[in-house]
Amino acid sequence: MQGSSTDQSPALLQSQQSLFDGPRSQLPPLQMAELELLHHFTTETCYTLSDRPESHELWRITVPQVAFQHDFLMRGILAISALHLSCLRPDRQTHWGHVAAKQQDAALSSFRKIMSNMDESNCDAFLALSSLIVVYGFESPKNSDSLGMFNYNGQDSDEWLPLIRGVNSIIMSVWPWIKNGRLSGLLHDHVQEPPRTELPSVLSEQLTHLEHMCHRASDEPEAVNAYKAALETLRVTFVRMINRPTYECEVSIAFLWPVMVPQEYIMMLNEKRPEALVLLAHYCVILHHLDDYWWMRGWAMHIIDNIHRELDETWLYFIQWPTNVISVDQKVLTNGNLQNPISGNRVSNNFNTAIDSSLAIPDEQLKAENGR
């Protein structure tokens, strides 16, 4: 029997080969570079976009499945994977960065065409790509005069911030579809439960001083109201982050502030008004908690450095506390649980460590406030 089987093998192979004779045998070449990017996304990058295991599985399995039906999402996946590789492989950083930019341009071009036609059939893909756009925006090269998402002079001011805020508005308008969709696990309905209000004493005291600053900020009622609204959103974001239940994503909570602040505040931030910059500096404490994500690393310190350059000396006292927090050794901020900042995320949830009561408000800041 063994001999007979062996004797028939060549004939069997020849018979099977004949099935593919003809024009159909001319297959296009495999796109190995794109296959490599998709493989990297499903084995590495998918684990670096969130701190929740449930989200990891959605990014690893479900998002690529959805992307096979939506070209713009697949392009976005390939762009983020290439961007991640540009961080992991310094010797080929330029190459992968160029690949990421080309894929991102193609993704955004297709994305814009369907933004006004989102429905139940494409809302999952829209949600996934909107999240990837945020990641890409933060990992993009930092301009020397940039304040992160709130860039004054470059394209970011006209592109990324309105896109992030606009995407959030659209998502909220179709929330019932997304809530019942395949990727609903990527988001948490923040209005389902009333937030707890506990804050560490030093942070509570700091926010109170910011409130006094907002009241004295301007003779314009609109400006005062905008500052107060931005401060209240900042307070809520701190509360959410500090009292975060395990089912909530820390990245999602951290981005509550930039999408919820009023447009009037954004305008005053673009005008570099000192009160607006002081509030942004305090938001950097929250951003710094995300510093172990490869695509967020260094942003908080980068923004704080630029704020220092924008403020005159009389205002520097007001950002002493966030500067101190961000300058604390990273191992202290993460309670000693530090992982690879490029490919891994922190495993500590102890955000309170970063705002420990030992980081008291400087006496100089209190004097400055009392003198205003």
C-alpha positions in Angstrom: 0.0 0.0 0.0 2.8 2.4 0.9 4.5 1.7 -2.5 1.2 2.3 -4.4 0.6 5.5 -2.6 4.1 6.8 -3.3 3.8 5.8 -7.0 0.5 7.7 -7.4 1.8 10.9 -5.7 3.3 12.6 -8.8 0.2 11.8 -10.9 -2.0 13.2 -8.1 0.0 16.4 -7.9 -0.1 16.7 -11.7 -3.8 16.3 -11.7 -4.3 18.9 -9.0 -2.0 21.3 -10.8 -4.0 21.0 -13.9 -7.0 22.5 -12.1 -5.2 25.9 -12.1 -4.0 25.9 -15.7 -5.2 28.9 -17.7 -5.6 32.6 -17.1 -6.6 32.1 -13.5 -3.1 31.0 -12.6 -1.8 34.5 -13.0 -2.2 35.6 -9.4 -1.0 39.1 -8.3 2.0 39.2 -6.1 1.5 39.2 -2.4 1.8 42.5 -0.6 4.3 41.3 1.9 4.9 44.7 3.5 1.2 45.2 4.3 0.9 41.6 5.5 3.8 42.3 7.9 2.1 45.4 9.2 -1.2 43.6 9.8 0.6 40.7 11.5 2.5 43.2 13.7 -0.8 45.0 14.6 -2.5 41.7 15.7 0.5 40.5 17.7 2.0 43.6 19.2 0.3 47.0 18.6 -3.2 45.8 19.6 -1.9 45.4 23.2 -0.6 49.0 23.4 -3.8 51.0 22.7 -5.6 50.4 26.0 -5.0 49.0 29.5 -8.1 46.8 29.5 -7.7 43.1 28.5 -11.2 43.2 27.0 -10.1 46.0 24.6 -7.0 44.1 23.7 -9.1 41.3 22.3 -11.3 43.7 20.4 -8.3 45.4 18.8 -6.6 42.0 18.1 -9.5 40.1 16.6 -12.7 42.2 16.0 -11.2 45.4 14.6 -9.3 43.6 11.8 -12.4 41.7 11.0 -14.3 44.9 10.6 -11.5 46.4 8.6 -11.8 43.7 5.9 -15.1 45.4 5.0 -13.9 49.0 5.2 -10.7 50.1 3.4 -10.3 53.3 5.4 -10.0 51.3 8.7 -7.6 48.8 7.2 -5.4 51.7 6.1 -5.6 53.2 9.5 -4.5 49.9 11.1 -1.6 49.6 8.7 -0.6 53.3 9.5 -0.6 52.7 13.2 1.3 49.5 12.9 4.0 51.2 10.7 4.2 54.1 13.2 4.7 51.6 16.1 7.5 49.8 14.1 9.2 53.2 13.5 9.5 53.5 17.3 10.6 49.9 17.8 13.1 49.8 15.0 15.3 53.0 15.1 17.4 51.7 12.2 14.4 51.8 9.9 12.6 54.7 11.6 12.5 56.8 8.4 11.2 54.0 6.3 8.4 53.0 8.6 7.5 56.6 9.3 7.1 57.2 5.5 4.9 54.1 5.2 2.8 55.3 8.1 2.3 58.7 6.6 1.2 57.3 3.2 -1.2 54.8 4.8 -2.6 57.5 7.1 -3.2 59.9 4.2 -5.1 57.2 2.3 -7.2 56.4 5.4 -8.1 60.0 6.1 -9.0 60.6 2.5 -11.5 57.7 2.5 -12.6 58.6 6.0 -13.7 62.1 5.2 -15.8 60.9 2.3 -18.1 58.8 4.7 -18.1 61.1 7.7 -21.5 62.6 6.7 -22.9 59.2 5.8 -22.3 57.2 9.0 -24.9 54.6 9.7 -25.3 51.2 11.4 -23.3 49.5 8.7 -20.1 51.5 9.2 -20.3 53.1 12.7 -18.0 50.4 14.1 -15.3 51.1 11.6 -15.7 54.8 12.2 -15.3 54.3 15.9 -12.1 52.3 15.5 -10.5 54.6 13.0 -11.3 57.7 15.1 -9.5 56.1 18.0 -6.5 55.3 15.8 -6.5 58.9 14.5 -6.0 60.1 18.0 -3.1 57.7 18.5 -1.5 58.8 15.3 -1.9 62.5 16.2 -0.1 62.1 19.4 2.8 60.1 18.0 3.3 62.5 15.2 6.5 64.6 15.5 6.3 67.3 18.1 6.8 70.9 16.8 9.0 73.1 18.9 6.2 75.5 19.5 3.4 72.9 19.8 1.2 72.4 22.8 0.2 68.9 21.8 -3.4 68.7 20.5 -3.6 72.5 20.9 -1.0 73.6 18.3 -1.0 77.3 17.5 0.9 77.6 14.2 0.8 74.3 12.4 -1.8 72.2 10.7 -2.7 70.5 14.0 -4.7 73.6 15.0 -6.9 73.2 11.9 -6.9 69.5 11.7 -6.4 67.3 14.8 -8.3 69.1 17.6 -11.5 69.8 15.6 -11.3 66.2 14.3 -11.0 64.8 17.8 -13.8 66.9 19.1 -15.9 66.4 15.9 -15.6 62.7 16.0 -16.7 62.6 19.6 -19.8 64.7 18.7 -20.7 62.3 15.9 -20.2 59.2 18.1 -22.5 60.7 20.7 -25.1 61.3 18.0 -25.2 57.7 17.0 -24.4 56.2 20.4 -27.3 53.7 20.2 -25.8 52.0 17.2 -22.3 52.0 18.7 -23.5 50.9 22.1 -25.1 47.8 20.5 -22.3 47.3 17.9 -19.4 44.9 17.8 -17.0 47.4 19.2 -19.1 48.7 22.1 -16.5 47.3 24.5 -14.0 50.0 23.4 -16.1 52.7 25.0 -17.8 53.1 28.4 -20.9 55.2 28.8 -19.6 57.8 31.3 -23.1 59.1 32.0 -24.4 55.7 33.3 -23.2 56.2 36.8 -22.7 59.4 38.9 -19.0 59.9 39.6 -17.5 59.6 43.0 -16.2 62.9 44.3 -13.2 61.9 46.5 -10.0 63.7 45.7 -6.7 63.8 47.6 -6.5 66.9 49.7 -3.6 68.4 47.9 -5.4 68.1 44.6 -8.6 69.4 46.0 -6.8 72.4 47.4 -5.1 73.0 44.1 -8.3 73.0 42.2 -9.8 75.5 44.7 -7.0 77.9 44.0 -7.6 77.5 40.3 -11.2 78.3 40.8 -10.2 81.6 42.5 -7.9 82.3 39.6 -10.8 81.8 37.1 -13.0 84.2 39.0 -10.4 86.9 38.9 -9.4 86.1 35.3 -11.1 88.8 33.3 -13.8 91.4 33.1 -15.4 89.4 30.3 -18.2 87.1 31.7 -17.8 84.8 28.7 -14.1 84.3 29.5 -14.8 83.6 33.2 -17.5 81.1 32.3 -15.3 79.3 29.8 -12.5 79.0 32.3 -14.9 77.7 35.0 -16.3 75.2 32.6 -12.8 73.9 31.6 -11.9 73.7 35.3 -15.0 71.8 36.2 -14.3 69.3 33.3 -10.8 69.0 34.7 -12.1 68.2 38.1 -14.5 65.5 36.7 -11.6 64.0 34.8 -9.4 63.9 37.9 -12.2 62.3 39.9 -12.8 59.7 37.1 -9.1 58.8 36.9 -8.5 58.6 40.6 -11.7 56.5 41.3 -11.5 54.6 38.1 -13.2 51.2 38.2 -11.4 48.3 36.4 -13.9 48.2 33.5 -13.1 51.8 32.5 -10.2 52.6 30.1 -7.8 55.2 31.5 -7.1 56.5 28.0 -10.8 57.1 27.4 -11.1 59.0 30.8 -8.0 61.0 30.1 -9.5 62.3 26.8 -12.7 63.5 28.4 -11.2 66.9 29.0 -10.1 67.9 25.5 -13.4 66.8 24.0 -15.6 68.5 26.7 -14.0 71.9 27.2 -16.0 74.7 25.5 -14.9 76.1 22.2 -14.5 79.5 23.9 -11.7 78.0 26.0 -10.0 76.6 23.0 -10.1 80.1 21.4 -8.5 81.6 24.5 -5.9 78.8 24.5 -5.0 79.7 20.9 -4.6 83.3 22.1 -2.1 82.1 24.7 -4.0 83.7 27.6 -2.2 82.8 30.8 -5.3 81.4 32.6 -5.9 79.0 29.8 -2.3 77.9 29.8 -2.4 77.3 33.5 -5.4 75.0 33.2 -3.7 73.1 30.4 -0.7 72.7 32.5 -2.8 71.0 35.2 -4.4 68.7 32.6 -0.8 67.6 31.8 -0.8 65.8 35.1 -3.5 63.5 33.7 -1.6 63.2 30.3 1.5 62.2 32.2 -0.3 59.2 33.7 -0.4 57.9 30.1 3.4 58.4 29.6 4.2 54.7 29.3 2.1 54.4 26.2 4.6 54.6 23.3 2.4 57.0 21.4 1.9 59.3 24.5 5.5 59.3 25.8 6.9 62.7 26.5 3.8 64.8 25.6 3.1 66.1 29.1 6.6 67.3 29.7 6.8 68.7 26.1 3.6 70.8 26.7 4.7 71.9 30.2 8.1 73.1 28.7 6.3 75.1 26.1 3.9 76.6 28.6 6.9 77.7 30.7 8.2 79.6 27.7 4.8 81.3 27.0 4.2 82.5 30.6 5.9 85.4 32.1 7.5 85.1 35.5 4.5 86.3 37.5 2.5 83.3 36.2 5.0 80.5 36.7 4.0 80.1 40.3 0.6 78.9 39.2 2.1 75.9 37.3 4.6 74.9 40.0 2.4 72.0 41.3 1.9 70.3 37.9 5.5 70.9 37.0 6.6 69.2 40.3 4.2 66.2 39.7 5.5 65.6 36.1 9.1 66.0 37.2 8.7 63.2 39.8 10.7 60.0 39.0 8.6 57.7 36.7 9.0 54.8 39.1 7.3 56.8 41.8 4.4 57.7 39.6 3.8 54.1 38.7 4.4 52.8 42.2 7.5 51.0 41.0 5.6 49.0 38.3 7.4 50.2 35.2 7.4 48.4 31.9 9.0 49.0 28.5 7.7 52.4 27.5 7.8 51.6 23.8 5.9 48.3 23.5 4.2 48.0 26.9 1.9 49.9 29.2 2.1 50.4 32.9 0.3 47.9 35.1 -0.2 50.1 38.1 -3.6 51.8 38.6 -2.3 53.9 41.5 -2.8 57.4 40.0 -3.0 58.8 43.6 0.7 58.2 44.0 1.4 60.9 41.3 -0.4 63.5 43.4 0.7 62.5 46.8 0.2 65.1 49.6 4.0 65.5 49.8 3.7 67.5 46.6 2.2 70.5 48.4 1.3 73.7 46.8 4.4 76.0 46.9 4.2 79.0 49.3 5.3 81.2 46.4 2.2 80.2 44.4 -0.1 81.1 47.3 1.6 84.5 47.6 1.3 85.1 43.9 -2.4 84.3 44.0 -3.0 86.5 47.0 -1.2 89.3 45.3 -3.4 89.2 42.2 
